[in-house]
Amino acid sequence: MPAIIELRHDYETTPDKLWKVATDWECLEQAMKGLIKFYGLPKTEIYQGQEIAAEFSLFGILPKSPWTMKVLEYNPDERRIRSHEYGGPVEQWNHTLTIEKTETGACLKDHIIVDAGKLTPIYKQWGSFMYNYRHKPRLEMLKQF
C-alpha cells in the first residue's frame, strides 16, 4: 500500500531564486553531498517529458542502484514539477514539488507518494529524512544569489 510524504520548508528568499536552486541538477547534487552520490544526471535544464535514467550510491560508497525519473509536468510559471520515479524495490515514487510566495519569502512543498511493497514504511522514513536533509544545503546555496 502506498504511503504519503508531505514536507514544507520555508526560505527567506524570492520564489524565483528558490525555484532556480530547487530545479538545478548541480544544486541537487550539492544538496545531497555526503548522503547520495549521483551518476548520469543531465547537464541540461529540466523539461517536461524528460526521462532520466541515472544511478545513485548511498554515501558514495555503497553499490550503484538504477533510478528512472519521468518529468510529467514542468511549469516554471506556477513553479511546479511533477515526476514519476522508480528503481530497485520502489515501484512508484510520484513527487510533486511546488514553490509558493510567503510573507517572509518562499516555501517549498514536497508531496511524495511512495510504493515499495512491504518496504514502503522504510522508504517513507528514508524519503522524509532525505528531503529534510536538502534544506540546510539549500539555505547555504541561496546565500550565493
N, C-alpha and C positions, 0 to 999 in steps of 0.2 A: 504494500500500500504506500503511495507517495506521501511525502512529508513536505511541509512548507517552512521556508526560512524567510523571515521578514526583518530587515535591518534598516536603520536610519542613522546617518552620520551628518552632523552639521559642520559647516565651514564658514569662516569669516572671509569670504571672497565672493566674487561675482559668479553667477551661474555659468557664464561663458568660460571663465578660467577653469572652473571645476569640470565642466564638460570636456575641455581640452585635455586635462590630466586624466580623466576617467576613461577617455576613448582612445588614448595613445598607447600603442603596443609597448614602446620603450618604457613608458611610465608604469605600465602593468608589470613589466619585468623588474623594474626598480622597486615597486611597492611590495613585491613578493620575494625580494632578495633575502636569502637566508632560510626561506621556508620552501620555496619551489623554484627550480631552475627549468626554464622552457627551452625547447628545441623546435625550430621550424616555424616560429611566429612570423607573420607577414612583415615586410618592410614598408608596405603601402598603408594608406589610411584605411580604416574600416569602411565597409559599404554594404548596403542592403543586397542580399543574395550571395554574399561572400561565403565560401565554405573553406574552413581551415582544418587541415589535417596536421596536427602537431604532436609533440611528445612532451612529457614533463617528468621530472625526477624530484621526489621529496628530498629536501635539503641538498639537492645536487649530488647525493651520494647513493641513493637507492636506485635500482634499475629503472630505466625509462619505461613509461607507460603511454600508450597511444591515447589521444584525445581528439575528438572532432567537434567543431563548432560551426553551426549554420546560422548566419545572421538573417533572421526572419524580418526584422524591421530595424531600420537605422533612420531616425528622424531628428536631425540636428535642430530644426525649428522648435520642436516640442521637447527636445533634449531627452529622447527615449530610445533605448535599444532593447530589442527582444531577440533572444537566441535559443536555439535548441542544441544542447551539447550532450555528448555521451562518450563513454570509453570504459574499458575494463568491466567491472560489475555494474557500473552506472548505465542504466538503460535510458534514463531521462534526467536531464539537468536543464530545465527550462528557466531561463534567467531573464528578468525584466529589470533594467536599470533606468531610473528616472532622476532628473535633477530639477529642482524647483527653487524659485526665489523665496527667500525668507526675509524677515525684518532685519536680521543680523548678517545676511549674506545668502547662502545657498545650502540646500540639503540634498544629499544623495540617498536615494532609496533603492534597496535591492529586494526583489521578490523572487524567490527561487522555489521551484517545485522539483524535488529530487525523488527519484525512484531507483533504488539499487537492490530490490528484492528484500531478502532478510537482513541485508546490511544497511538498509535505509536509515535506521536510527544512528548508526555510526557516521554515515555520510552527512546526515543532518548536523550533527555536532561538529564534524570537521568543517563543513561549509560555513557554519556560523563563526567558528574560530578564524578560518581563512579570510572571510570578508571583513571581519573586525580587524584583522592583522594589517590590512591595507590602509586603515585610517591614519595611523601615525606617519608612515612614509608619505602619504599624500599631503598631510599638513606641511611637511618639510618641502616637498616639491612646489607647493603653492607659494611658498615664500620667495621662490626664484622668479615669479612673474611680476 
